[in-house]
Amino acid sequence: MNFHEMQTSMKKAVSLAKSFEGDWQARMKLAFKTLKVEHYMQQPIKKDVIEMLLLHGVSYRRISKNYDKSRSEINEIMAFENI
């Protein structure tokens, strides 16, 4: 993410966090994590993108549904360095 994308993401995170209930820090953390996952889900499928999604706690099932690929195809992408 570059600076402009991060700035717009933070603005969206604040408005999203206002709709949640509870502690402000927890709401912001959850909102920003949600927006980062959405950002990576919009990227074309690559090994780096899949690794970032897995680091953010996204399941293989959600990744496979988003990219319309089977789990074995995702594992093949993860096995290769370059696509």
RAJO-V201860 format. One record per residue. RES is the residue in one letter. SS is DSSP state (H for helix, E for strand, - for the rest). Layout:
<<RES | SS> <RES | SS>>
This chain:
<<M | -> <N | -> <F | H> <H | H> <E | H> <M | H> <Q | H> <T | H> <S | H> <M | H> <K | H> <K | H> <A | H> <V | H> <S | H> <L | H> <A | H> <K | H> <S | H> <F | -> <E | -> <G | -> <D | -> <W | H> <Q | H> <A | H> <R | H> <M | H> <K | H> <L | H> <A | H> <F | H> <K | H> <T | H> <L | H> <K | H> <V | H> <E | H> <H | H> <Y | H> <M | H> <Q | -> <Q | -> <P | -> <I | -> <K | -> <K | H> <D | H> <V | H> <I | H> <E | H> <M | H> <L | H> <L | H> <L | H> <H | -> <G | -> <V | -> <S | -> <Y | H> <R | H> <R | H> <I | H> <S | H> <K | H> <N | H> <Y | H> <D | -> <K | -> <S | -> <R | H> <S | H> <E | H> <I | H> <N | H> <E | H> <I | H> <M | H> <A | H> <F | -> <E | -> <N | -> <I | ->>
